[in-house]
Amino acid sequence: QSSNSNGGAVQSSLSECPVKGGGGAMPASIEEAAKHSQLPAPGQQIPLSQHRVISTIPRGDVSDQPVSDDAAAQTNEARPAVPVHQPTYSSQWMYPSEQQFYNAMRKKGYNPPIEAIPSVLKIHNAVNERSWLQVRKWEKELHNNQEPK
């Protein structure tokens, strides 16, 4: 047993699911499951933004050029599945909305102050962008890679 940042106990066991309180009901579809993360948490009094921002970080799982299923089949190249929470129209990762971030923290057993979520998300995104700039710098200097993915 360990504690989260709010001092609450978090159970950990290799034999049980680490995500508690999922409600037990399976969503009817993947699309429906993806929408749940934008819904306010039970008892949530303060609304959070559902706006998402596209990062500058490229997804390595997509090519720069669109590939038809027929072309992929002819070359025996399977395109990796795009994660459900990511748009299929962008070659960059998309950051979570305030609501998604809050819901994810709650799902993991944390109870963050809802008023802090907008600031925390800005810090989260800025850290990711700064880290990506550092990766690009290292790739350029160490491997002469101008466009890492």
Secondary structure in CASP SS format (residue, H / E / C, confidence):
PFRMAT SS
TARGET T0000
AUTHOR 0000-0000-0000
METHOD secondary structure of the structure
MODEL  1
Q C 1.00
S E 1.00
S E 1.00
N C 1.00
S C 1.00
N C 1.00
G C 1.00
G C 1.00
A E 1.00
V E 1.00
Q C 1.00
S C 1.00
S C 1.00
L C 1.00
S C 1.00
E C 1.00
C C 1.00
P C 1.00
V C 1.00
K C 1.00
G C 1.00
G C 1.00
G C 1.00
G C 1.00
A C 1.00
M C 1.00
P C 1.00
A C 1.00
S C 1.00
I H 1.00
E H 1.00
E H 1.00
A H 1.00
A H 1.00
K H 1.00
H H 1.00
S C 1.00
Q C 1.00
L C 1.00
P C 1.00
A C 1.00
P C 1.00
G C 1.00
Q C 1.00
Q C 1.00
I C 1.00
P C 1.00
L C 1.00
S C 1.00
Q C 1.00
H C 1.00
R C 1.00
V C 1.00
I E 1.00
S E 1.00
T E 1.00
I E 1.00
P E 1.00
R C 1.00
G C 1.00
D C 1.00
V C 1.00
S C 1.00
D C 1.00
Q C 1.00
P C 1.00
V C 1.00
S C 1.00
D H 1.00
D H 1.00
A H 1.00
A H 1.00
A H 1.00
Q H 1.00
T H 1.00
N C 1.00
E C 1.00
A C 1.00
R C 1.00
P C 1.00
A C 1.00
V C 1.00
P C 1.00
V C 1.00
H C 1.00
Q C 1.00
P C 1.00
T C 1.00
Y C 1.00
S C 1.00
S C 1.00
Q E 1.00
W E 1.00
M E 1.00
Y C 1.00
P C 1.00
S C 1.00
E H 1.00
Q H 1.00
Q H 1.00
F H 1.00
Y H 1.00
N H 1.00
A H 1.00
M H 1.00
R H 1.00
K H 1.00
K C 1.00
G C 1.00
Y C 1.00
N C 1.00
P C 1.00
P C 1.00
I H 1.00
E H 1.00
A H 1.00
I H 1.00
P H 1.00
S H 1.00
V H 1.00
L H 1.00
K H 1.00
I H 1.00
H H 1.00
N H 1.00
A H 1.00
V H 1.00
N H 1.00
E H 1.00
R H 1.00
S H 1.00
W H 1.00
L H 1.00
Q H 1.00
V H 1.00
R H 1.00
K H 1.00
W H 1.00
E H 1.00
K H 1.00
E H 1.00
L H 1.00
H H 1.00
N C 1.00
N C 1.00
Q C 1.00
E C 1.00
P C 1.00
K C 1.00
END
